[in-house]
Every structure is written in C-alpha cells, then in structure tokens.
Amino acid sequence: MFAKIIFIITISLLVTAPVLVLAAGCNSLTGVCNPAGSEQNWTIENLTANVIKKVMGVLAIVFILLILWAGATRLFAQGNADQIKKSYDTILWAVLGLVIIFSSYIILNFVFSKLSF
C-alpha cells in the first residue's frame, strides 16, 4: 500500500512539474529571468495571481487523475458493489472539489479586481 502511494505521488509530481515552472519573462540584456514576468509586472498582485494560476493548474491535473482513477476502479470492479460505490464516491468528491476550486477562483478573481495594492 505504501509503495502504491509513493508511486502515485511520484507520477503526479512528474506530470505536474511543467505547470510549476514560474519563469515567464527573461531580460535579453542581462539574461536574468523574472518569475512575475517583465519588470513592469513585478507587483504583489501579479505574483499572487501567477501562483494562484499555477496552483489551479495543478489542482485541475489532480482532478483529472482522480477521475481516471475512479474510472479504472469502476472498470475493474467486476460487479463488486463495494468497489463500485468507492469509485462513485471518488467521482462525487472529485467533482465537489472541482466546484470548490472554481468557486474560490471566481471569488479571488473578484477580490483582486476590486483591490489595488
């Protein structure tokens, strides 16, 4: 069981690693990359927005992996009622988590549009 969890975490990190890269804009004269984009965009708002977008991307990948896992569980259940219920619950909680994620994104987007740092 422990080996399975380590395997899933490793695969998840390998899949989500490209999303975690924050380096967006590089200065052509100095060759230094700024994690928030260009020099004009170096604000708390933009840095926070970039981090939130990256986290949302990672959570979307986790959602897709959960749906695939639940589908595989249901596919290989072979009529076992416990396995079918487990896959149904996984799908239910994954969709509920996605709704919460999108709701928080909408709320944060509204708050950041109204606030100015």
TADA-V999779 format. One record per residue. N is the residue number from 1. PSI is psi in radians with two decimals (none if undefined). Layout:
((N PSI) (N PSI))
This chain:
((1 -0.77) (2 -0.69) (3 -0.63) (4 -0.70) (5 -0.76) (6 -0.71) (7 -0.78) (8 -0.74) (9 -0.73) (10 -0.81) (11 -0.71) (12 -0.74) (13 -0.66) (14 -0.64) (15 -0.66) (16 -0.10) (17 -0.72) (18 -0.48) (19 -0.49) (20 -0.11) (21 2.16) (22 -0.20) (23 1.98) (24 -0.90) (25 2.41) (26 2.45) (27 2.14) (28 -0.41) (29 -0.76) (30 -0.37) (31 0.18) (32 2.31) (33 2.43) (34 2.16) (35 -0.37) (36 0.00) (37 -2.45) (38 3.02) (39 -0.54) (40 -0.41) (41 0.17) (42 1.34) (43 2.85) (44 -0.70) (45 -0.88) (46 -0.68) (47 -0.77) (48 -0.74) (49 -0.71) (50 -0.74) (51 -0.74) (52 -0.71) (53 -0.70) (54 -0.72) (55 -0.70) (56 -0.67) (57 -0.74) (58 -0.75) (59 -0.58) (60 -0.67) (61 -0.69) (62 -0.71) (63 -0.80) (64 -0.73) (65 -0.68) (66 -0.72) (67 -0.74) (68 -0.72) (69 -0.78) (70 -0.66) (71 -0.71) (72 -0.67) (73 -0.74) (74 -0.65) (75 -0.71) (76 0.22) (77 -0.50) (78 0.72) (79 0.02) (80 2.04) (81 -0.62) (82 -0.75) (83 -0.68) (84 -0.73) (85 -0.69) (86 -0.75) (87 -0.67) (88 -0.77) (89 -0.67) (90 -0.77) (91 -0.76) (92 -0.84) (93 -0.56) (94 -0.75) (95 -0.70) (96 -0.73) (97 -0.69) (98 -0.69) (99 -0.74) (100 -0.71) (101 -0.83) (102 -0.64) (103 -0.76) (104 -0.62) (105 -0.75) (106 -0.76) (107 -0.80) (108 -0.66) (109 -0.73) (110 -0.80) (111 -0.77) (112 -0.51) (113 -0.49) (114 -0.47) (115 2.62) (116 2.29) (117 none))
